[in-house]
Structure formats: structure tokens, C-alpha cells
Amino acid sequence: MSPPSSVKPGVIKDPAVAALFSNKDPESRYDDLREIGHGSFGAVFFAFDKERGETVAIKKMAFSGKQANEKWADILKEVAFLNKIKHQHIVEYRACFLKEQTCWVGYYTYYIPISLFSFCLIDLFLLWTVVYVKILMKGLQLETV
């Protein structure tokens, strides 16, 4: 599902690609964004999903600069995959948004209380990667939507 090279990254003309993204403003849906990590694909934020009433992790991936086409192609692959996969051992995908030249991907996440005043976020993205690799290695069948 990589875009043709003549298409500007973030410009969606294909209805199948457009269906992968919400047309809502992510800043109106999510509250209390706090950066909790940063990696090669972008930053991960803690947030509260006002629409669903739950804590989520938001991965923000920019698709600008010299490698915009490659970044956009990677985003399309990831979002298309997340829309299809459902498995009890994989972080639950919630929604995807485009805002300016950034893709916001929302995942359901968990907190573990450490004390009355502090909480620890499980790095579910790492867990998701490890579980996904194990599933592929074992050849398990995944339910798809």
C-alpha cells in the first residue's frame, strides 16, 4: 500500500487509504498529552481519550523532510496492518489521525500502580513487537477484521 511517487505524502485520494484515517481533530479528542518516550519513528505520548474515557498511548510520526515519501509509505503499511490485526497478546489499536504533517496513532494502554502517588506505564510497544515476532515465528493464526 505504498503511495505512488507522484503523490504528495499525506494527500489521500484513494478511498481505501482514506478509510484508514479519522477526519476528526486529534487535539479535540485527546487530553493531557505528556511525552513518555522518543524513538526513530517519532514520539510516544500518554493521553486521555475523551471520546472513549480511557488512557491511551499516542505515537506521533512526522512525514516531512527528505524522506517524506518513505516515512509516508511506512505509516500507511503500519496503519493498514493495525486495522486488520486483532489478537489477545497485541496492544489494541484505537484510531489514526492526520494533523498537518504528522500521523497520530492511538493505542489502548495499561497502568500499574506503584504507590498512591505514582504510576508506571508498561512499554506496550516493546511488548507488542516481541509478541508479534513470537507469533510470526510460531506461525499462529491471527484473527483479522
Secondary structure, 3 states (H helix, E strand, C coil): CCCCCCCCCCCCCCHHHHCCCECCCHHHHEEEEEEEEEECCEEEEEEEECCCCEEEEEEEEECCCCCHHHHHHHHHHHHHHHHHEECCCCCCEEEEEEECCEEEEEEECCEEECCCCCEEECCHHHHHHHHHHHHHHHCCCCEEC
